[in-house]
């Protein structure tokens, strides 16, 4: 990744923050888009070489500002990574109040799906110039039941569709792939505000480490740092023959009978 100009969207904590560290360790030039001002300040304080844009990834304006700042700093963009996400805490259709469905749907799809579309659209001219790579964040929820509620699972299936659709449309100039992490320790992934879950963090669930270990064949509880290397590989020239694909750092949940 030496000198690869990388824009990471949703980089303030969890997987996104780990991806920043992994790309820097491989020699990349990194810029980020993050909504939370305190997280932006933290990145700037620890990593002054990172170009930080404070903005909302669900908006055109936020993504275009991040692209503009990355281009001004580095002259272009070679890699786009999106790690933005919000959770529904396993809320099934039977548990959804009809009065909040519209708002909850709009919130989760704006964060989990629309942010990816806006980030790709904003970075597309730069990526076409460089013949670059895109890595989007899917989830094990897009492949196996029970890893989220009806809104979260369906939104991650949508990201899975984006990877395939974009890979087909943008080939051969740009490669597009996904990472589908399993359950993650030390994440700041939060619930939907529209469901009254905005202050609830997935990482605060009681017994989470033991639960994560217990549900996968490898008996591991993975962190954002474990997932980050999948993003590095898919962004690098080592994966130049891969597009429309996905890596599953999930402890082997797919082989369970």
N, C-alpha and C positions, 0 to 999 in steps of 0.2 A: 504493500500500500504506500510505498515511498512517494511522497509529494502528491498523492491522490487527493484532489480537492473535494471534500465531503461535507454535505449538509445533512445534519441529523435533526429531524423534527420530533419534538417531544423528548428532550434530552436531560431534563432536570433531575430525574430520579429513576430508580429501578433499572429496567433493562436499557432504557435510553441512555442513562448516565454511564452504565457499564460499557455500552457501545462506544461512547466518547473515549473512554480510557483505552479500550482495545484498539481503536483506530489510531489514536495518538501513538500508542506503543509500537505500531507497525509503520510509523513514519508519515501518516496522513496529515494533511492540513484540514482542520476541522472548524466548521461553523455550525451554530445551532439555532433553532427556534424553540422558545419555551414561553409558556403563558405566565408562570408563577415568577413574580419579580424576585422573591427571596431565593429561589433556586437559581435564577440567572445571576444574582449577586454572588452566590456561593461558587458557581462555575468560574466567574470572572476572577474571584479572589484566589482560587486554587490553580486555575489554568488560564493565565493572562494571554496565552497565545491563541486561545479559542475565540472566534468572533461570535458574539452573543446578540441575538435579536429577541427582544421581548415582544411577544405577539400571540394572537389566538390562531392556532393551526386550523380551526374550522372555517376561517375566513380567507377570502382572496387576498385582502390587504396584508394580513400577517405573513402569508407565504411569499407574496411578491416582495415584501420588505426584506425577508430573510434571504431570498435569492439575490436581491440587489446588493445587500451587504456582503454576501459571499463573493459575488463577482468583483466588487470593488476591492476586496481584500486580497483575493487569490487569482483574479482574472478569468474565472470560470468555475464550473462544477463538473466533476467526474462521477460522483456517486451521490445518490439521494437515498436516505434511510428514513422511514417513518415508524415511530414507536408509540404513537399516541393511542390512548385507550381509556375506557371507562367501563365499569362492571355493573351487573344487575343483581348480584348476590343470589343467584339461582332462583329468581322469581319466575314461577311457572305461570302459564296462561290462566289457570284456575285461581291464582292468587293476585292477578292484576285487576285493580279497580278500573272499571270502564271509564271513569272520569279522568284518569291519568294516562291512559294508553297513548293518546295523541301526543301529549307532551313528552312522555318517556321515550316514545319511538323517535320523535324528532331529535331529542337530546342524544340518544345513544348512536343513532345513525349519523348525526352531524360529527360526533367525535370519532367514532370507530371507522366510518366509511368516507364521509365527505372530506375529512381532513386529508385522507390519502389522495383523493381526487384533486383537491386544490394544490397539494404539494407537488404532485406530478405535473399538473398543468403549468404551475409557475416555473418549475425547473426545466421544463421540456426543451425550450430553445437552447439552453446551456448544455443539456445532456446530448442533444443532437450535434452540437458543435464538437463535443469531446468524444462522442461514441461511447457514452457512459453506461452506468448500471444503476438499477433501482432495486431496493430491497424493502418490502413491506412486511408488516407484522400481522401474521395470521394468529392462530391459537390452536392448541389441541382441541378446543371446543368446536372447531370447524370440521373435525374428523370423528369425534367420539361423543356419544350422548352423555349428559349428566355433568358436564364441566362448566355449566353456566345455565342461566335461565333462557326463556324463549327469545327475549330481545338480544341478549349477548350472543347466543349461539347463532342466530340468524344474521346478525351483523358481521360476525367473523366468517360465515359462509360467503357473505358479500365480498369481503376482502379476498377470500380465496378466488372468487370469480374475477375480481379486478386483476389479480396476478396473471391469470390465464388470458383475459381479454387484452390487457396491455402488452403482454409478451408477444401475442400474435400481431397486434397492431404496430408495435414499435420495432419489431425485427426487420432487418438485420442490424440496424444502427444501435439500438439500445437493448440491453438484456434486462428482464424483469423477473425477479424471484421473490419467494416468501420464506419467512422463518415462522414456524408454528410452535412456540414454546409451550411446555407443560406448566404445571403449577410452579410458582416462583417465590422464593424467600426474599425478604427485605425489599418488597415492592411497595410503592406508594399508590398502587392502583386503588381507586376509590369508587364508591357507588354513585348511582344516578341521583342528582339533586331533586329531580322531579318525583322520585320515589321516597324522598326524605332520607337518602343514604349518602349525601354528599360528604359528610364528615367521617364516614365509616371506611376504614382501610382493610383490604383483603388480608394484609399481613398481620393484622391484629386478631385474627381468628384464633381461638384457643387451641393449643396442641397442633398448630399448623405444620411444624417440621415433621412430627411423627406421622401425621396424616398424609403428607406428601410422600414420605418414604414408603408408607404402607400400601399405597395404591399402585406402585409401579414395580416391574420385575427387577430393576437394578437396585431397588431400595436406596435411592438417592433423593435428597431434597436439593434441587438445583437453585442457583442464584442467578441474578442478572449477568454476572461475570461468566458463568458457565454458558449462557445463551449467546453472549456477545461474539464468540468466535465463529458461530455460524454466519453471522452478518458479515464478518471480515472475509470469510471464504467466498461467499456469494458475490461480494463486491469486488473481489480481486481477480486478476487475470488468470489465476489458477482455475477459475470456474468458467473460463471463456466459452466453453461448449454447452453451458447450462442456461436455459431460459424457460420460463413457465414452470419452474420446479419449486420444491419446498424442502427445507430441512426440518426435521422433527427432534429437537432436543427436549425429550419428554420422559426420559427414564425407561423407555420401551413399552409404554402403555398400549401401543398398537398390537403387541404380540400376546396380550393377555386373552385367555379364552373365556 
